[in-house]
C-alpha cells in the first residue's frame, strides 16, 4: 500500500477519534437548558411583542460573582407572547443548580386588534426566579417555562410585571 494512502487513512482515523472524544467530553461535562416563554392571554386580540437583547442565568452557590452569571444569549430577538410556548434560547451549561434568569428587554410593543396600546415594563428587565431551581448534570437536558403576567388598566395601558417566575417543565 502506498505510504501516502496509509498516512491519509491514519489521519482520517485520528480526526474521527478526536471528534468523538470532543462530543463525549462535552456531553458528559455539561447539561442542556432550553428556555420557553408563555403569556396567558387576557383577550384573543391582544398581541404583545418583546424585543429581547440579552438572556443570562445565575448559577447558585458560585464562589464569585464573575462566575455566577452566565450569558445564554446576546442575540436580539423579537418574540410575540402567546398562550403557546415560544422557544427563546438553548444553552450548554456547566453542571450545577441555577436559580435565576435575567432578561434585558430593549422594547415592548402591543396592540389590541388594530389599535396600538401603551406598555409599561418598569426597568426594562425581567428578574426571573426559578421556582425550586433547575439542576443540570453532565448529559442532562432540562426545559424552563417562563410565564409573563400582565394587566390591562382602565385607560388601555398594559402593565407587565418585571418580577416573573419560571418552572421546570417535562
N, C-alpha and C positions, 0 to 999 in steps of 0.2 A: 504494500500500500504506500502510496506517495506520502512523504513526510508532511507536506502542506495540507493534504486532506486530513491526515491524522491530527495535526495541530488545530485545524478548523473544528473537528469533532470534539476535541478536548475543550476548546474554548466555549463551544456551544453548551456542553455539559456543565461547565463551571458557571456560566451565566444562568442557566436554568436552576442549578442548585442555589445560587445566591438569591435569585428571585423568590424561590420557595422559602428559603430561610428568612428573608426580609418579611414576607407575608405572614409566616407563622409567628415571628417575633412581634410584629405589630398587632396581630390578632390576640395574642396572649398577654400583651403588656398594656392594652388599652381597652376601654369599653366604648360602645357607640351610643350616642344620645340623639334622639330625634325630638324636635320641638314642634308642636302644633298650637294653633290658636283657634278660639271659637267665641262667638258672640251670640248670646241668647237674644233673638230679635224682639223689639218692642212692637214693631209693626212690619209687615212684609214689604212695605215700600221704602223703608229706611235703608240707606246704604252709607256705611262709614268706611272711609279709606284711610289707612295709616301708612305713612311713609317712614319706614324704619331704617336708621342709619348704622346701628350697632347693636349687637347682642353679646352679653358677657354672662358668665356663670361663676358663682362663688364656691370654691372648694372649702368645705367645713374643716376645722381643725388644722388649717395651714399654719406653718411655722412663721411665715412672714406675709405681709400684705401684698408684696410684689408677686408672690406665687399663688395667692388666694384667688385672685380674679383672672379668669382665662377668657380670652376673646374667642367667641364662636364664629362671629361674622362681622365684618366691617363693610359688607356689600349693601348698598342702598336698594331697598325693595319696597314696592307699594302693594299693600295687602287689603283686599276687601274683606271686612269682617262679616261672616255669615254664621248661620247655625251649624253648617257643616264644618268639620275640622279642616283647617287650611295649614299646609306644611310651611314652616318658617325656615328651619335650618337643621342641619345634622352635623355632628362633630365626633371625632375620636378623642376621648379624654382619658387622662391617667386614672387608674383605679382609685376609688375613694367615695366619700359622701359629699354630695352637693346640696346646698340648702337655699340658694337664692339665684334669681336671674335678674339682670338689669338690661332693659331695652330702651335705647335712645330713640325718640321719635322726632323727626325733623318737621313733619307737618301732618295735620289731620283735616280731612275734608268730609263733608256729609251732605246728603240730600234726602228729602222725602218726596218721592215722585220726581217732579221736575224742578222742585224748589230747593235751592241751596240753603243750608242751615248752619248757624254758628256752632262751633265746637270748642269746648274748653277742656284742655288737658293740662292741669297745673304742673309746672316744672318740666314738661316735655319728656318725661321719663316714666317708665313703669318699673317699680321696685317690687319684684315678684317673689313672695315666699313660697317655697316648695313644701307643701303640706307633707310632713313625715320624712322629708328629704328624699333624695334618689341616690341609690347605691350602685356604683359601677365596679365590676371586677374585670379582670382580663378576659376578653372574649364575650363579655355580656353585651346585651343590647336592651335599652330602655327607651320608653317614649313618655314625654310630658305633654299634658294638655293645659294650656293657659286659657282661662275663661275671663273675658273682659266685660265687666258690668258697666252699664251706663244708664243715665236717666234723662228724660226729656222734660224740661221745665215748661211752665205755662206759656212763656213767650216764645217757645220753639227752640231755645238753645239746648244743645246736648252737652251734658257734663259727664266726662269719663273719669272715673276714679283712678288716680295713679297708683293706688295700693291694690294690688291684684294678687291672687294666689294661683298656684299650679299644682297639679296632682299627677302621679304616675298612672298611666293607663296601660292596659294589656291588649 
